[in-house]
């Protein structure tokens, strides 16, 4: 995986333009991920522990002012609702604090957007001191970010009302219908 963080490079970024209806099927990885965009609209679905420990799918619509924190090992998928300038941050699991082991929706500041973009600039990419400074600043901004209760739990697959889940998924797939 070319964007996987390591002990030597604990924070990696991936910036790319994504077309509407682009899908990333459910997957997981050993590192944390921050999913955000500089423009457009994403839908991120994360399987997370809900009340009483039962797993549930949390669906979050992500405009440019928001981001979804996906902890290491969490099953997640992404759909591009509106053409987007995707900004993804990958953080090595060793740097994830215990209180950050659950899904979070964060307010994204202009400074955090700028730091993520700077992390990907060629002039910094192969400069360890600059990368370390940017990593420290990104981690500081994440720690200071305001957590928002925007996630919507979907009815549980297999145990909940199938009709209600299908209706919710249909509405999420076509919000303007």
N, C-alpha and C positions, 0 to 999 in steps of 0.2 A: 504494500500500500504506500504510494509515494507521499501521501499527506499525513501518514501516521506520526504522531508525536513520539519522541524518545526521551531518554534521560538527558542526552546532549542537546536536543531541541524539544523542550517540553511543551511548547506552544507552536502550533502550525496554523496557517490560515489558507483558505481556498476561496478565491473570488472568481465568480463566473456569471455570465448572463444565461438565463434559463428561459426557454419559451413556455408560453401558457400550455397547460396540460402535461408538462414533463412530470414523470413519476419516478420516485425512488422507492422500490418495494421494501417491505419490512426487513430490517437488518439490525445488527448490533455490532459493537466493537468494544475493545478493552479500554478505550479512553473516553473522556467526556466530550460533548459537542455543544457548541452554542450555535443555534440556527437563527440567522437574521437576514435582512435584505436592505439594500440602500434605496430600492425602489421596487414597486410591484407588490405582490401579495402571495404568501405561502400558506399552506395548511400543513401542520405537523401533527402527527398522531403518535403518541408515546404510550406504551403499555407500562403501567405503574401500579404500585401497591395502593389500594384504596382503604377505606375504613374497614376495620376488622381484618386487615391483611389480604383481602381478596384483590386479585389483579383486575384492573379495568383500563380501558383505552381512554386517554385524555386527548381531546382534539383541540388544537389551538390555531386560530387564524392569526397570521403574523404580518402586520404592516411594518413599514420601515422604522417606526418608533418603538417596536417591541422585539423581543428575542425569546427563544425557548432554550432553556438549559436542559440538556439531556445527559443524565449521569452515565458513568461507565457501565456497560453491559445492558442498558435498557433497549428493548426492542422498539424501533421507531420507523416511521415512513414519512416521506415528504411529497407533497403534490404542489405544483405551481398553479395557483388559481388565476393569477394575472402575471404576464411576463415580468420577470424579476431579475434584479442585480443581486444575486445570492452572495452572502458573506457568511462563511462558515469558519468557526474557530474550533480547533481540536486541542484538548488539554490533556497531558499525560495523567494517568490515574493517580500517580504518587502525589500530585499537587492538589488533588480534590479534597477539600475539607470534609469532615464527617457530616456537617450540617448541609452539605451540598450533594448528598446522595439521593435526592429526590428531584422530580421534575419541578422546574420553576419557570415562571413567565416574568421577564424583566423589562423594565423601561430602559431603552437604549439612549444614551446621551450623545450629543454631537461629538464629544471627545472620544467616546468609545468607538463610534463609527470611524473617526479619523485614525485612531490607533490600529484598528483592524486593517484599514486600508494601507497604513504605513508598514505594517508587518509584512505585507506582500510585495512591497516595492523592491525592485532588483537592487537598488543601492544599499538596502539593509539586509537583504536575504542571506548574504554570506559574511556578515560582520557580527561575530559572536557578542561583542560588547553592546552593540546597538540592539541586537535581538534580545539580549538579556534585559536591557533597560525597557524595551517595549513590552516584553513579557511581564515584567514587574508592574508596569503601568496598566496593562490590560487586566491583570489579576486584581489590582487595586480598584479599578473601575467596576469590575464584576462584584467585588466585595461591597462596594458602596451603592450598587444599583438597587433601585426600588423594586421589590417583588410585587407582582400584580396577580389578583385572583381571577384570571381570564379563562382558564381551562374549563371545558365542559365535559364531564364524564358521560361516555356513551353507555347505553344499557349493555350489560355484560353479554358477550358472545356465548351462546350455548345455554346460559342459565336465565337470561332475561327475556323480556318480551321481544320476539324476533320481528314482529311487525313494527314496533316502536323503533328498534335499532335500524331497520331498513328505511323507515321514514326519516330518521335523523341523518343517516348516511346519504340519502337522496338529497336532503336539504343542503348538506355540506358540499355535495358534489355539484349542485346547481343552485347556489344561493339566490339567483335572480329569477328562478322559475316560479 
